[in-house]
Amino acid sequence: MNLTDPISNALTVIRNGSTARKIKVDIQFSRISEEILNILKREKYIKDFKFVDDKKQGALRVYLKYTSGEEPVIKGLSRISKPSLRIYVKKDRIPKVFGGLGIAILSTSRGIVTDTQASEMQT
């Protein structure tokens, strides 16, 4: 498990669990991962998540969501800005994901937000 990059680790665990049709997956707790999961839950990409005490740092148990045809709701999940290559973009240049059908999750000075929320923010 990559402890130096909790975001990439969380995305990989969710992506692999969804592909393997798992009901739930556990990711290592971090505040930023929790904020990302809050957005995914609010946007209905996951069923739910909860904190699980594992006597160390803790974990977040993520309950994955599938369509009625047993297909994963999450079709693609990737990280654009990485610790080795940061990507910065102005609010009027935020790209649309799947032509506006998907969401981009961004880190801003006001916290973790979706692309729609970032576009609506005052500068």
C-alpha positions in Angstrom: 0.0 0.0 0.0 1.4 3.4 -1.0 1.3 5.5 2.1 3.0 8.5 0.5 0.0 9.2 -1.7 -3.3 8.4 0.0 -5.4 9.9 -2.8 -3.9 7.6 -5.5 -4.1 4.7 -3.1 -7.8 5.3 -2.4 -8.7 5.7 -6.1 -6.8 2.5 -7.0 -8.6 0.5 -4.2 -12.0 1.8 -5.3 -11.3 1.2 -9.0 -10.0 -2.3 -8.4 -12.9 -3.2 -6.0 -15.4 -1.9 -8.5 -13.9 -3.9 -11.3 -13.9 -7.0 -9.1 -17.6 -6.4 -8.2 -16.8 -6.1 -4.5 -19.6 -5.0 -2.2 -17.2 -3.0 0.0 -13.5 -2.0 0.1 -11.4 -0.5 2.9 -9.0 2.4 2.3 -6.6 3.9 4.8 -8.0 7.0 6.5 -7.0 10.4 5.5 -8.9 13.7 5.8 -8.7 14.3 2.1 -9.9 10.8 1.2 -12.8 11.4 3.5 -13.7 14.7 1.7 -13.5 12.9 -1.7 -15.7 10.2 -0.4 -18.2 12.7 0.8 -18.4 14.1 -2.7 -18.7 10.7 -4.3 -21.6 9.8 -1.9 -23.4 13.2 -2.5 -23.1 12.7 -6.3 -24.4 9.1 -5.9 -21.2 7.3 -7.2 -21.0 5.2 -4.0 -23.6 3.9 -1.6 -22.0 5.0 1.6 -18.8 5.0 3.7 -17.9 4.8 7.3 -14.9 5.1 9.6 -13.6 1.8 10.9 -11.2 1.8 13.8 -8.3 -0.6 13.1 -6.1 0.4 16.2 -3.7 2.3 13.9 -4.7 5.2 11.7 -8.1 3.9 11.0 -9.8 3.0 7.7 -12.7 4.1 5.6 -15.0 1.3 4.6 -16.5 2.2 1.2 -19.7 0.5 0.0 -19.6 0.5 -3.8 -22.7 1.1 -6.0 -23.8 -0.9 -9.0 -26.6 -0.5 -11.6 -29.5 -2.9 -11.7 -27.6 -4.8 -14.3 -24.7 -5.4 -11.9 -22.5 -2.9 -13.7 -20.3 -0.6 -11.6 -21.6 3.0 -11.4 -18.0 4.3 -11.5 -16.9 3.8 -15.1 -13.6 5.6 -15.0 -11.5 6.9 -12.1 -8.2 8.6 -12.6 -5.9 11.1 -11.0 -4.7 14.0 -13.2 -2.6 16.1 -10.8 0.1 14.0 -9.1 2.7 14.8 -6.5 5.4 14.6 -9.2 3.4 16.8 -11.7 0.9 19.3 -10.3 -1.7 20.6 -12.7 -3.2 24.0 -12.1 -6.2 25.4 -13.9 -8.3 28.6 -13.8 -12.0 28.2 -13.0 -13.0 29.0 -16.6 -10.7 26.4 -18.0 -11.9 23.4 -16.0 -12.5 20.6 -18.5 -15.8 18.8 -18.6 -15.7 15.1 -17.8 -17.6 12.9 -20.3 -19.2 16.0 -21.8 -20.6 17.1 -18.5 -22.0 13.6 -17.5 -19.2 12.9 -15.1 -17.5 15.0 -12.3 -14.0 16.3 -11.7 -13.0 16.6 -8.0 -10.7 19.5 -7.4 -8.6 20.8 -4.5 -9.0 24.5 -4.0 -8.1 27.1 -1.4 -11.7 26.6 -0.1 -11.4 22.8 0.2 -12.3 19.8 -2.0 -15.1 20.6 -4.5 -16.6 19.3 -7.7 -15.9 21.0 -11.1 -19.4 22.6 -11.0 -18.9 24.0 -7.5 -15.4 25.4 -8.5 -16.9 27.1 -11.6 -19.5 28.8 -9.4 -17.0 30.1 -6.8 -16.2 33.8 -6.5 -12.5 34.6 -6.9 
